[in-house]
Amino acid sequence: MKKLILQSMMVSAILHFVYFGTMLVIGFVQTWNYTPDLSNGTPLSNEVAFGFTVSPILFVLSFVVVSVLVGGLFVTYRKIFTDHV
């Protein structure tokens, strides 16, 4: 049981790192390639906003939920594909 929990948490952490890393790279590439449209003659805004913020508890909650789902997949896989002879 301890091994299952540890494996589920490791897979969840890997999935979260891959997801957030991908979002970071996509945002970087979009920012790097952005060229503003200055042809319409309107003045530029003095305010800048980058993305949005969410509560840190949502990150913890998503980590726990993904860990539980991965653990369920591990248990299901073991029940289906292991011999009980």
MDAnalysis code that builds the backbone (N, CA, C; Angstrom):
import MDAnalysis as mda
import numpy as np

u = mda.Universe.empty(255, n_residues=85, atom_resindex=np.repeat(np.arange(85), 3), trajectory=True)
u.add_TopologyAttr("name", ["N", "CA", "C"] * 85)
u.add_TopologyAttr("resid", np.arange(1, 86))
u.add_TopologyAttr("resname", ["MET", "LYS", "LYS", "LEU", "ILE", "LEU", "GLN", "SER", "MET", "MET", "VAL", "SER", "ALA", "ILE", "LEU", "HIS", "PHE", "VAL", "TYR", "PHE", "GLY", "THR", "MET", "LEU", "VAL", "ILE", "GLY", "PHE", "VAL", "GLN", "THR", "TRP", "ASN", "TYR", "THR", "PRO", "ASP", "LEU", "SER", "ASN", "GLY", "THR", "PRO", "LEU", "SER", "ASN", "GLU", "VAL", "ALA", "PHE", "GLY", "PHE", "THR", "VAL", "SER", "PRO", "ILE", "LEU", "PHE", "VAL", "LEU", "SER", "PHE", "VAL", "VAL", "VAL", "SER", "VAL", "LEU", "VAL", "GLY", "GLY", "LEU", "PHE", "VAL", "THR", "TYR", "ARG", "LYS", "ILE", "PHE", "THR", "ASP", "HIS", "VAL"])
u.atoms.positions = np.array([
    [0.829, -1.198, 0.000],
    [0.000, 0.000, 0.000],
    [0.874, 1.263, 0.000],
    [1.955, 1.228, 0.773],
    [2.847, 2.369, 0.838],
    [3.514, 2.613, -0.520],
    [3.885, 1.522, -1.176],
    [4.515, 1.605, -2.489],
    [3.536, 2.190, -3.518],
    [2.280, 1.780, -3.457],
    [1.258, 2.283, -4.372],
    [1.080, 3.791, -4.208],
    [1.011, 4.257, -2.973],
    [0.830, 5.686, -2.706],
    [2.032, 6.473, -3.213],
    [3.239, 5.957, -2.935],
    [4.450, 6.639, -3.380],
    [4.525, 6.698, -4.910],
    [4.210, 5.597, -5.570],
    [4.223, 5.579, -7.032],
    [3.181, 6.528, -7.606],
    [2.007, 6.552, -7.019],
    [0.942, 7.447, -7.499],
    [1.354, 8.910, -7.351],
    [1.975, 9.243, -6.241],
    [2.412, 10.618, -6.016],
    [3.544, 11.000, -6.973],
    [4.441, 10.064, -7.252],
    [5.534, 10.345, -8.187],
    [5.001, 10.576, -9.597],
    [4.079, 9.745, -10.046],
    [3.496, 9.922, -11.382],
    [2.719, 11.236, -11.445],
    [1.991, 11.561, -10.387],
    [1.251, 12.816, -10.343],
    [2.205, 14.007, -10.422],
    [3.308, 13.948, -9.690],
    [4.281, 15.039, -9.726],
    [4.884, 15.183, -11.115],
    [5.213, 14.063, -11.741],
    [5.775, 14.106, -13.097],
    [4.773, 14.722, -14.073],
    [3.517, 14.301, -13.987],
    [2.491, 14.856, -14.876],
    [2.318, 16.358, -14.657],
    [2.350, 16.798, -13.397],
    [2.214, 18.228, -13.112],
    [3.419, 19.009, -13.645],
    [4.624, 18.485, -13.448],
    [5.808, 19.173, -13.969],
    [5.764, 19.268, -15.488],
    [5.358, 18.201, -16.144],
    [5.265, 18.220, -17.607],
    [4.215, 19.239, -18.048],
    [3.056, 19.244, -17.399],
    [1.985, 20.175, -17.770],
    [2.424, 21.623, -17.586],
    [2.938, 21.959, -16.392],
    [3.314, 23.344, -16.125],
    [4.534, 23.756, -16.943],
    [5.448, 22.841, -17.185],
    [6.588, 23.140, -18.046],
    [6.157, 23.423, -19.471],
    [5.213, 22.630, -19.969],
    [4.682, 22.848, -21.312],
    [3.987, 24.199, -21.412],
    [3.181, 24.544, -20.412],
    [2.499, 25.837, -20.423],
    [3.505, 26.988, -20.373],
    [4.583, 26.811, -19.618],
    [5.621, 27.831, -19.535],
    [6.312, 28.021, -20.881],
    [6.645, 26.931, -21.540],
    [7.313, 27.013, -22.847],
    [6.377, 27.620, -23.888],
    [5.119, 27.215, -23.894],
    [4.158, 27.785, -24.846],
    [4.014, 29.287, -24.632],
    [3.893, 29.710, -23.379],
    [3.794, 31.144, -23.077],
    [5.036, 31.905, -23.498],
    [6.203, 31.305, -23.277],
    [7.446, 31.946, -23.680],
    [7.521, 32.114, -25.198],
    [7.178, 31.064, -25.922],
    [7.228, 31.126, -27.391],
    [6.225, 32.144, -27.925],
    [5.028, 32.177, -27.358],
    [4.034, 33.150, -27.814],
    [4.492, 34.580, -27.535],
    [5.101, 34.803, -26.369],
    [5.600, 36.132, -26.039],
    [6.768, 36.509, -26.941],
    [7.653, 35.576, -27.206],
    [8.826, 35.828, -28.047],
    [8.418, 36.188, -29.474],
    [7.382, 35.558, -29.985],
    [6.967, 35.762, -31.373],
    [5.901, 36.840, -31.561],
    [5.472, 37.494, -30.495],
    [4.398, 38.483, -30.582],
    [4.910, 39.780, -31.209],
    [4.171, 40.271, -32.176],
    [4.446, 41.589, -32.743],
    [3.151, 42.388, -32.675],
    [3.172, 43.520, -31.985],
    [1.940, 44.300, -31.844],
    [1.517, 44.934, -33.170],
    [0.217, 45.087, -33.333],
    [-0.339, 45.716, -34.530],
    [-0.433, 47.223, -34.278],
    [0.480, 47.963, -34.835],
    [0.514, 49.418, -34.615],
    [-0.029, 50.193, -35.808],
    [-0.638, 49.503, -36.747],
    [-1.081, 50.166, -37.972],
    [-2.408, 50.906, -37.828],
    [-3.174, 50.675, -36.768],
    [-4.497, 51.295, -36.680],
    [-4.456, 52.695, -36.079],
    [-3.313, 53.180, -35.593],
    [-3.190, 54.561, -35.139],
    [-3.673, 54.821, -33.728],
    [-4.129, 53.813, -33.001],
    [-4.561, 54.042, -31.621],
    [-3.347, 54.011, -30.698],
    [-3.362, 54.851, -29.660],
    [-2.217, 54.863, -28.741],
    [-2.147, 53.565, -27.925],
    [-0.946, 53.235, -27.520],
    [-0.753, 52.027, -26.720],
    [-1.218, 52.248, -25.286],
    [-1.640, 51.205, -24.651],
    [-2.086, 51.268, -23.264],
    [-0.881, 51.371, -22.335],
    [-1.079, 52.002, -21.184],
    [-0.020, 52.121, -20.184],
    [-0.041, 50.970, -19.192],
    [-1.063, 50.140, -19.251],
    [-1.195, 49.037, -18.302],
    [-0.902, 47.715, -18.995],
    [-0.293, 46.818, -18.226],
    [0.040, 45.501, -18.747],
    [-0.486, 44.464, -17.778],
    [-1.076, 43.411, -18.313],
    [-1.563, 42.311, -17.469],
    [-1.062, 41.004, -18.063],
    [-0.480, 40.168, -17.218],
    [0.027, 38.874, -17.651],
    [-0.781, 37.770, -16.990],
    [-1.543, 37.050, -17.766],
    [-2.236, 35.863, -17.278],
    [-3.231, 36.134, -16.165],
    [-3.333, 35.159, -15.264],
    [-4.260, 35.254, -14.148],
    [-3.680, 34.477, -12.977],
    [-4.246, 34.678, -11.812],
    [-3.773, 33.958, -10.629],
    [-4.882, 33.071, -10.099],
    [-4.493, 31.974, -9.507],
    [-5.439, 31.071, -8.866],
    [-4.944, 30.784, -7.459],
    [-5.817, 30.291, -6.649],
    [-5.464, 29.959, -5.276],
    [-4.488, 28.787, -5.248],
    [-3.461, 28.850, -4.406],
    [-2.507, 27.736, -4.318],
    [-3.152, 26.425, -3.862],
    [-4.279, 26.495, -3.193],
    [-4.950, 25.277, -2.736],
    [-5.418, 24.450, -3.932],
    [-5.674, 25.096, -5.069],
    [-6.085, 24.359, -6.271],
    [-4.959, 23.480, -6.799],
    [-3.706, 23.928, -6.642],
    [-2.582, 23.100, -7.057],
    [-2.477, 21.856, -6.187],
    [-2.661, 22.034, -4.892],
    [-2.621, 20.890, -3.966],
    [-3.774, 19.944, -4.271],
    [-4.953, 20.508, -4.492],
    [-6.127, 19.695, -4.784],
    [-5.938, 18.909, -6.088],
    [-5.395, 19.548, -7.114],
    [-5.184, 18.832, -8.372],
    [-4.136, 17.736, -8.200],
    [-3.109, 17.974, -7.386],
    [-2.103, 16.957, -7.127],
    [-2.722, 15.745, -6.439],
    [-3.571, 15.990, -5.450],
    [-4.220, 14.892, -4.724],
    [-5.172, 14.129, -5.639],
    [-5.964, 14.840, -6.421],
    [-6.934, 14.185, -7.304],
    [-6.219, 13.335, -8.354],
    [-5.161, 13.864, -8.945],
    [-4.427, 13.091, -9.949],
    [-3.760, 11.885, -9.293],
    [-3.252, 12.050, -8.073],
    [-2.651, 10.915, -7.367],
    [-3.670, 9.810, -7.123],
    [-4.868, 10.175, -6.717],
    [-5.922, 9.183, -6.480],
    [-6.305, 8.487, -7.785],
    [-6.437, 9.255, -8.861],
    [-6.781, 8.656, -10.155],
    [-5.690, 7.701, -10.639],
    [-4.438, 8.104, -10.508],
    [-3.337, 7.243, -10.933],
    [-3.296, 5.989, -10.062],
    [-3.518, 6.142, -8.759],
    [-3.574, 4.976, -7.876],
    [-4.682, 4.024, -8.271],
    [-5.838, 4.569, -8.624],
    [-6.936, 3.730, -9.099],
    [-6.586, 3.002, -10.380],
    [-5.876, 3.682, -11.276],
    [-5.444, 3.025, -12.509],
    [-4.440, 1.913, -12.221],
    [-3.523, 2.152, -11.289],
    [-2.561, 1.113, -10.912],
    [-3.265, -0.111, -10.341],
    [-4.221, 0.105, -9.448],
    [-4.951, -1.014, -8.831],
    [-5.738, -1.771, -9.888],
    [-6.417, -1.056, -10.763],
    [-7.188, -1.696, -11.831],
    [-6.280, -2.496, -12.752],
    [-5.158, -1.930, -13.117],
    [-4.208, -2.620, -13.988],
    [-3.719, -3.908, -13.330],
    [-3.393, -3.831, -12.066],
    [-2.896, -5.021, -11.366],
    [-3.970, -6.095, -11.242],
    [-5.215, -5.693, -11.034],
    [-6.290, -6.685, -10.917],
    [-6.575, -7.358, -12.258],
    [-6.464, -6.614, -13.336],
    [-6.788, -7.157, -14.654],
    [-5.646, -8.028, -15.185],
    [-4.407, -7.559, -15.047],
    [-3.290, -8.183, -15.740],
    [-2.395, -9.078, -14.872],
    [-2.785, -9.383, -13.657],
    [-1.974, -10.296, -12.860],
    [-2.746, -11.606, -12.648],
    [-2.009, -12.698, -12.627],
    [-2.618, -14.003, -12.391],
    [-2.910, -14.166, -10.909],
    [-4.067, -14.676, -10.591],
    [-4.445, -14.942, -9.199],
    [-4.433, -16.436, -8.943],
    [-3.535, -17.155, -9.569],
    [-3.459, -18.609, -9.445],
    [-2.566, -18.980, -8.295],
])
